[in-house]
Each structure stands twice: as structure tokens, then as C-alpha cells.
Amino acid sequence: MSFLLPCPHCGPRPVDEYACFGEVTTRPAGESPSLRDLTEYVYFRDNVAGVQREWWQHRDGCGEWFLAERDTRTNEVLSISEPEPAPPV
């Protein structure tokens, strides 16, 4: 199914121009997370039938990464945003 996805830099474009990198997850907390926590973080996703936040890259356009909140049942894009900068180490 094709739909338009609005890039924060280029505006609405066909979804074929983008690469989806899956839902937004939260890194395990703490200095030394367990092997189980790391495995769940890397390999398991909720894959909800409904609204979820996802990572996208405009690969055939500006190349920028952004977050989209999308209803996976209808492909309706509810919002887009640029990711927050990483905190200094």
C-alpha cells in the first residue's frame, strides 16, 4: 500500500522514497544491563496494531532521519518530528 509521508525537510513524498527502521524503543537503564535486557532491546518489538512511533529515513531525498507517529492499521501519519540531540557523554 502506498501513502504519502511528510518529510520535515522536503514535505510530503511517496513512502517509496523512505526506509522504515522500526518502532522507537528505550535502551535498558543502568551501567550494566543484563543479557536478557539487551536481547529484548535488540530483537523484540511490540509490533502493535495501532498507533506507534517509528524511525524513518528519507533515503531517496535529503537523507535525514526523523520520527513518525503512524497508525499501522491505516497508515495514517499523525505527526512527525526530528529526534532530540543525544546528551553529551
C-alpha positions in Angstrom: 0.0 0.0 0.0 1.4 3.4 -0.9 0.8 6.6 1.0 2.4 10.0 1.4 4.8 10.5 4.3 5.7 14.1 5.1 9.5 14.7 5.5 10.3 17.5 7.9 12.7 19.0 5.3 11.2 18.1 1.9 7.4 18.0 2.6 5.0 15.1 1.6 6.6 12.4 -0.6 5.6 8.9 -1.6 6.6 6.3 1.1 8.7 4.5 -1.6 11.4 7.2 -1.1 11.8 6.3 2.6 13.3 3.5 4.7 11.5 2.5 7.9 13.7 1.3 10.7 11.0 0.2 13.1 9.4 1.4 16.3 11.1 3.6 18.8 12.4 1.6 21.7 14.0 2.6 25.0 17.6 1.5 25.8 18.0 -0.6 29.0 18.7 1.6 32.0 21.8 1.3 34.2 25.5 0.9 33.7 25.5 -2.8 33.1 22.2 -4.2 31.8 21.5 -7.9 31.9 21.9 -10.1 28.8 18.1 -10.6 28.8 17.5 -6.8 28.8 19.9 -6.3 25.9 18.4 -9.2 24.0 14.9 -7.8 24.4 16.1 -4.3 23.4 17.8 -5.6 20.2 15.4 -8.3 19.0 11.9 -7.9 20.4 9.3 -5.3 19.3 5.7 -4.7 20.4 4.5 -4.5 16.7 1.2 -3.0 17.8 -1.9 -2.9 15.6 -2.5 0.8 16.1 -0.5 3.9 16.8 3.2 3.6 17.2 6.3 5.9 16.9 8.8 4.8 14.3 12.2 5.7 12.9 12.3 6.8 9.2 15.0 7.9 6.9 14.3 9.9 3.7 16.8 7.8 1.7 15.9 9.0 -1.8 15.6 12.6 -0.7 17.5 14.6 1.8 18.8 11.6 3.7 17.6 12.9 7.1 16.3 10.8 9.9 13.0 11.6 11.7 10.3 10.1 13.9 6.8 9.5 12.7 3.7 8.6 14.8 1.7 6.3 12.5 -1.4 4.2 12.8 -0.2 0.8 11.5 -3.8 -0.3 10.6 -4.5 2.6 8.2 -1.0 4.1 7.6 -2.4 7.5 8.7 0.5 9.6 9.8 -0.5 11.5 12.9 2.7 13.5 13.5 6.4 13.8 12.5 9.3 15.2 14.5 13.0 15.4 14.4 14.9 13.4 17.0 16.2 15.1 20.1 20.0 15.5 20.1 21.9 12.9 22.1 23.1 14.2 25.6 26.8 14.8 25.9 28.8 11.9 27.3 
